[in-house]
Amino acid sequence: MIASVPTLNRPSWLALIGVAFAAVFLYSTATGDPTGRLVTKIVPVLCLSLWLLPRRNANARWITLGLLLSAVGDFCLEWASSWFLTGLAAFLLAHLAYLTAFVRLVRRARLTLLVPVAAFGIGSFRVLEFSLGDMTIPVALYTTVICCMLWRAWALVGEHPREPQKAWSAALGATSFALSDTLVAWNRFVEPSTTLALLLMLLYWGGQWAIAASASADSPDIMPAERP
């Protein structure tokens, strides 16, 4: 009798590939190997998009689109410094895709959440402003969009009692992504640091994973019973 060979299911092998390539990217960053960074950076996010791909609800499709746009942004940022603006545009579109997904779930404004989000956005932009030069307007626009995405992610919390963990996953993922983007700007425009480059990538991948985890095949497209 031939013993059966255990096989990895789809999420498991995607996770293994994503973690392996992330580790190689971090090693390449620490050792200053641009080729290693270029060929590995987009893989973890592509693995997340492949993990979500079979899910049929509209929320998952928007988040999958955001992940794919993020992969485009990753490639542009690694390909050449002159492609930074193109990469920024790709990430801006990714945040708009996430924003669309979150707004589809909860449309109640929850304007009180704008206070801490606006404080974060204005504060981080003011810290960077004098180092941005010609990138001031693009970065200001980008900061506005990511703050809108962050606001709508936190608006999910408390609105869907059947799956509170998914709302918290979206909110914490968006927060981690926003912090990562702030560190990207500091690392590029103010004071480059290998340690900072490693930290921002961990925040970025953690944020992307949490946002992806907030999408589920059994989640409705629009959350019910929205309160005025």
Secondary structure by P-SEA (a helix, b strand, c coil): cccbbbbbcaaaaaaaaaaaaaaaaaaaaaaccaaaaaaccaaaaaaaaaaacccccaaaaaaaaaaaaaaaaaaaaaacccaaaaaaaaaaaaaaaaaaaaaaaccccccccaaaaaaaaaaaaaaaccccccaaaaaaaaaaaaaaaaaaaaaacccccccaaaaaaaaaaaaaaaaaaaaaaaaccccccaaaaaaaaaaaaaaaaaaaaacccccccccccccc
